[in-house]
Amino acid sequence: MRRLVRLLLMGRPDGVRRRLVRALLERLLGPPAPADGTPTGAPAPPPPAALRQLLPLVDLVDGQLTETLLDGVPVVVVRRGTRVHVLDATCPHAGGPLGDGDLEGDALVCPLHGWRFDLATGACDVDPSQVVAVHAAEVVDGVVCVPAAP
């Protein structure tokens, strides 16, 4: 119970809530200087116009959830070997933060009720009518991208 309360209030260290605070601080105070004093690397080249960038592939740890924003909506990005999955980060059942959930095999588990959603299809194993939106993901020049909205 204590873990659930902490996750709901604080979120994951790499979650959307913490990222929003960091982005706000960067906007107010400017970007942080690298710890070793070296200049930051060149930004990744922009993807083709039909794709939207999410984050660099090197930022994803295999088998770990990473939460980010896609057009202002939180999504969960998961790297499983050579595959990358992008799903909406809100449980359709109770609005739970899926980015604070866990991975069990190829399923994303909601931290509130333990409902499991398939990474590839978004289907729920408890209630087939509850489906998490899945976004087609591809890696372009080392950056995870999804197709632009029509």
WOGI-V115321 format. One line per field, one symbol per residue. phi: phi as a letter, one per 30 degrees, with the letter a starting at -180 (. if undefined). psi: psi as a letter, one per 30 degrees, with the letter a starting at -180 (. if undefined). burial: b if it has 9 or more other C-alpha atoms within 8 Angstrom, else e. A space follows every 50 residues. Layout:
phi: ???
psi: ???
burial: ???
//
This chain:
phi: .ddddddddcidecddddddddddddddcjdddedciddddddddddeed bcdcadeddcceicdbcbcbhicdbccbcbiccbcbbecbdddbiddddc dbcbicbccdddbidcbdddcidcddbedcbddccdcbcbhibdbbdddd
psi: eeeeeeeeefalfgleeeeeeeeeeeeeflkkkkegflkllklkkkllff lkkdlkeffkkkgkkkkakjhgkklkkkkjcfkkkjlkgkkfeggljffg alkjbhkkkkfefgkkkkeefgkkfejffjkkkkkkklkjhgkkllkkk.
burial: eeebebbbeebbeebbbbbeeeeebbeeeeeeeeeeeeeeeeeeeebeee bbbbebbeebeebbbbbbbeeeebbbbbbbeeebbbbbbbbbeeebbbbb bbbeeebbbbbeeebbbbbeebbbbeeeebbbebbebebeeebbbbbeee
//
